Each structure stands twice: as C-alpha cells, then as structure tokens.
Amino acid sequence: EPEALAAQLRSVGYWNGTNAKAMLKFTAVIGNPPYQDNQASDNCTTNRAFSSAVYPRFIDLGIELEAQYVSLISPSRWMTKTGQGIEDAWVDKMINSNHFIIIHDFYDALSCFKNVEIKGGVNYFLLSPSYNGKCHLHIHDSNGGSQTVAENLNAHGAGIVIRDAIASRIYKKIKEVEGSEFVDNNFSLLVHNISLIRMVFLQQVGMDILHPKPKNKI
C-alpha cells in the first residue's frame, strides 16, 4: 500500500540500515515511473491486451511521501477515464483535488518520446498537496500547435479533463443552456476521446452556441 511504503521510505533507518526513528522530509518527487504491468495470457507470457496501469500507484506514493512538489510523466488516458485498470474514483479524486499546478498534455507521445507509441498521448505535470487552485493545462497537438486553459480540472463538472480548449468552452455553454440534465450523471460516461466530445457537442447544439447570431428585430 502507498501509505505503508511511504512511511518506510521516509524513515532514516531504511536508508542507512539502522533502527533510527528520525523521518526524512522530501522537497520534491520527480520521475518517469513504469506505466503498466504486462500480464500473461494462455497464448503468450506477456500480453499488452491484459496489461494494467501502475503509474497511479506512483502518483499516490509521491503524494503520500508528503513532498512539497510531485512532478511525473504519465500516459494521459487517466484524464478521460480510459486507462485500463484505473478506477473512476481515483480519477475523480485527482481532478477534484485542485492540487495540479501545471500539466503539459501531448496528444501524440512521439512529441516527447521518439519511436515510442503511447496510445492516448502522454503528459507531465507539477502538483503540490498544499496547492489548491486553477491548473494551467497546456495542450499540445500533433502539429506543434498548443492551447492553454487555466481553470480547475473539473471546473464544469464533466467528470473528466476536457483535453481541448474549444470543447471546454462549448461544454460550458451547453451546461449553461441545458443545466444539470446534460451532465447527470455523469458526462464522462458519454465520451471516451476528444473526437467523440466534439461530435456530441456539435451535433447537440451546433457552433451557434459559441457564436450566436443576432436576433432579428421586430
């Protein structure tokens, strides 16, 4: 468990092989942890189809170490609740905590790692357990373009991180018009990727929500 392991790692005695009771204080936890645990199937010794994400455990461990800052690289699928083996409750905890200061989110992992395919993209982030505020989400597309959204990760109650600045604005407008009926319970169950988000938004209300036409005068 992250709590027990964190307590062990904070112990001075653990590092010097003694019974010292003093506890270490971590200023920062930085790294690129393992992403998944490849499990065996009947047909082969390792099979990615049966793999389960393990990086949430390292994020939890960094927080449990009570470091002032945690900065890790991870796949981005956790943001949209599409990471295999990641519980929705864990994602809810992360995006509702408001501890993320900055996230750089890359649609295409090749923008960060050459010759490495990570479906759903990759991100690196800076969070602080003592921080409680807006996250500066920098979204990088496959063509080198970028967008920045500065708001809480679950600011509009979508239940996921909306990885597109325009889609986030559209969602906000729809919610203002449709109220809670649109997100009950909850919007994240309706979508799995950014293309579907755009499709749902545009088909339901059209772009005129963002750019309403002036009404004819009577």
Stockholm file with secondary structure:
# STOCKHOLM 1.0

chainA/1-218         EPEALAAQLRSVGYWNGTNAKAMLKFTAVIGNPPYQDNQASDNCTTNRAFSSAVYPRFIDLGIELEAQYVSLISPSRWMTKTGQGIEDAWVDKMINSNHFIIIHDFYDALSCFKNVEIKGGVNYFLLSPSYNGKCHLHIHDSNGGSQTVAENLNAHGAGIVIRDAIASRIYKKIKEVEGSEFVDNNFSLLVHNISLIRMVFLQQVGMDILHPKPKNKI
#=GR chainA/1-218 SS CHHHHHHHHHBHHHHHTSCCCCBCCCSEEEECCCCEEEECCSSCSCEEEEEEECHHHHHHHHHHTTCSEEEEEEESGGGGTCSTTCCHHHHHHHHHHCCEEEEEEESSGGGTSTTCCCTTCEEEEEECTTCCSCEEEEEECTTSCEEEEEECTTTTCCSSCCCCHHHHHHHHHHHHHHGGGGTTTTGGGTCSSHHHHHHHHHHHHCGGGTSCCCCCCC
#=GC SS_cons         CHHHHHHHHHBHHHHHTSCCCCBCCCSEEEECCCCEEEECCSSCSCEEEEEEECHHHHHHHHHHTTCSEEEEEEESGGGGTCSTTCCHHHHHHHHHHCCEEEEEEESSGGGTSTTCCCTTCEEEEEECTTCCSCEEEEEECTTSCEEEEEECTTTTCCSSCCCCHHHHHHHHHHHHHHGGGGTTTTGGGTCSSHHHHHHHHHHHHCGGGTSCCCCCCC
//
